[in-house]
């Protein structure tokens, strides 16, 4: 690979496309585009080509490797799920290839598994981050580990000896957005600033009642106690995140003496660290983008071994 030959690694979720340009094994540029759920009348192909168009002017790009919702039925092509228990190699082999313009696209599978209550669950994209985390941190592949990938759809992923064996989805991020944007809960305050101790109050309430029973307090606290809109929004976040942690404890998958590895945005991870610390659970945080890139490199290496 010379200095003008490159490949593109894409983590394409429902809310955002993250693309990285790799030259000689190094990421040299990054860009973002619309998520699969926010195409606004454009096709997936149009969004992808527009995102990487500036790179194609300066580099010879022949291959694009994608994980996430690019492989969903709403994406570029639907790729069957790899069934748990599944290793990184088996997941990477379960890909689909297609041509777009003069580009060779390799689209990764998602993973299907039972959740901690033995009900079917699925994910697309988070498995690439988990396998990437194992590649970057080999000790994580030893024994049984619990990973948490917070986001629009928060995923808890159990790994044993390097295999994904179980996963649990919570719609915490999506529900938070819906409550903030479409409900009456944040419309009562005359002031919107100052989150104050709202998040901590939400965490505390999540330990005292069901989430649905605590939701209206976000509104009543503004009307009766003079709380700000910022406080109420933070309260909702704490209530939902705290409720998620409490549910995982109830399932038996989350144990006080079992550390959790968080993968994702540092600000969002910090909220979950606070929620888990309230239950005495230790955490470590890994960068989501770095893990995704490592997972996509596994996909690329496997596809190349199978004949490009």
Secondary structure, 3 states (H helix, E strand, C coil): CCCCEEEEEEEECCCEEEEEEEECCEEEEEEEEECHHHCCCCCHHHHHHHHHHHHHHHCEEEEEEEEEHHHCCCCCCCCCCEECCECHHHHHHCCEEEEECCEEEEECCCEEEECCCCCEEEECCHHHHHHHHHHHCHHHHCCEEEEEECCCCEEEEEEECCEEEEEEEECHHHHHHHHHHHCCCCCCCCCCCCCCCHHHHHHHHHCCCCHHHHCCHHHHHHHHCCCCHHHHHHHHHHHHHHHHHHHHHHHCCCCCCCCEEEEECHHHHHHHHHHHHCCCCCEEEEEHHHHHHHHHHHHHHHHHHCCC
